[in-house]
């Protein structure tokens, strides 16, 4: 026994020195890698590097345990305990790396698409799943059967899924909204029911849309994903503003086109929300019952700016048409009566 004490002591000292050297090497490498990551535009290297900092400690511990077992001839019982600790260190390193990576990614990207509540719920579920998988792997490695645990989890999950079918449907629809981003917080959208407004919050169960009259529509996520949505902010905020106009058949169409384009250019440059560099267009398209119809095409910086552009354009164009002698006709009906019909009316 007295011969083994100096050996264990010396091996312990060697292992401690080994751990300290690796810990110092880790600090130096992390510092240099951070300096390199700061110089890059991508955030991925920063995310991965931060996720490696804490799990690297478990890898250092695992290397120390491996060195300890190689330098000493341990009994079978002690060897089993050391092996369990070694495997546990490796598993915990992987689990903490995945957990830290997911947390950093959710912090950078998830918060932009999800509300505060949804962000916390989804992050908690993902972290719980990762840690749960790590615990099950560890239990399996140390010889504890996880089959009954998995069976119990399966039955319990089925019962919960049946009881919370609608809630889970809205929850997974909310995850789809966050990942695919057909709508985002701040977007101006129109639902197939005709309601339109700004998306103010995407929750784990529902999405809130603030309409222009300043009231809020609350839509379950499952219904939102099952309906047709027009997103006026995709692919960009700028959009064409189409205004339908009709002029008299006796009008000089070239003259009408010049006047409309002049007015449209003036509106584009003078009204807030217009795009000054855009060249307005006029496109004739229909011989109507009492007028030749055309579309004036302007451009707004975003959907709600189109209301003011239309308002000012119609006012200025009406005034300009009056000065130029251009007539905007109203529907008329011509009745052709035969002489017999007229005599019957007189009688």
RARA-V50394 format. One record per backbone hydrogen bond with DSSP energy under -1.0 kcal/mol. NH is the residue of the N-H (numbers start at 0). CO is the residue of the C=O. If there is no record, write none. Layout:
[[NH CO] [NH CO]]
This chain:
[[4 0] [7 3] [8 4] [9 5] [10 6] [11 7] [12 8] [13 9] [14 10] [15 11] [16 12] [17 13] [18 14] [19 15] [20 16] [21 17] [22 18] [23 19] [24 20] [25 21] [26 22] [27 23] [28 24] [29 25] [30 26] [31 27] [32 28] [33 29] [34 30] [35 31] [36 32] [37 33] [39 36] [46 42] [47 43] [48 44] [49 45] [50 46] [51 47] [55 51] [56 53] [58 54] [59 55] [60 56] [61 57] [62 58] [63 59] [64 60] [65 61] [66 62] [67 63] [68 64] [69 65] [70 66] [71 67] [73 71] [78 74] [79 75] [80 76] [81 77] [82 78] [83 79] [84 80] [85 81] [86 82] [87 83] [88 84] [89 85] [90 86] [91 87] [92 88] [93 89] [94 90] [95 91] [96 92] [97 93] [98 94] [99 95] [100 96] [101 97] [102 98] [103 99] [104 100] [105 101] [106 102] [107 103] [108 104] [110 105] [113 109] [114 201] [118 114] [119 115] [120 116] [121 117] [122 118] [123 119] [124 120] [125 121] [126 122] [127 123] [128 124] [129 125] [130 126] [131 127] [132 128] [133 129] [134 130] [135 131] [136 132] [137 133] [138 134] [139 135] [140 136] [141 137] [142 139] [143 138] [149 145] [150 146] [151 147] [152 148] [153 149] [154 150] [155 151] [156 152] [157 153] [158 154] [159 155] [160 156] [161 157] [162 158] [163 159] [167 163] [168 164] [169 165] [170 166] [171 167] [172 168] [173 169] [174 170] [175 171] [176 172] [177 173] [178 174] [179 175] [180 176] [185 198] [186 183] [188 196] [189 229] [190 194] [193 190] [196 188] [197 209] [198 186] [199 207] [200 207] [202 205] [206 218] [207 200] [208 216] [209 197] [210 214] [213 210] [216 208] [218 206] [220 204] [223 219] [224 220] [225 221] [229 189] [231 187] [233 230] [238 299] [240 297] [242 295] [244 293] [246 291] [247 326] [250 247] [255 251] [256 252] [257 253] [258 254] [259 255] [260 256] [261 257] [262 258] [263 259] [264 260] [265 261] [266 262] [267 263] [268 264] [269 265] [270 266] [273 270] [274 298] [277 274] [280 296] [282 294] [284 292] [285 292] [287 290] [291 246] [292 285] [293 244] [294 282] [295 242] [296 280] [297 240] [299 238] [300 272] [305 302] [308 304] [309 305] [310 306] [311 307] [312 308] [313 309] [314 310] [315 311] [316 312] [317 313] [318 314] [319 315] [320 316] [321 317] [322 318] [323 319] [325 320] [341 337] [342 338] [343 339] [344 340] [345 341] [346 342]]
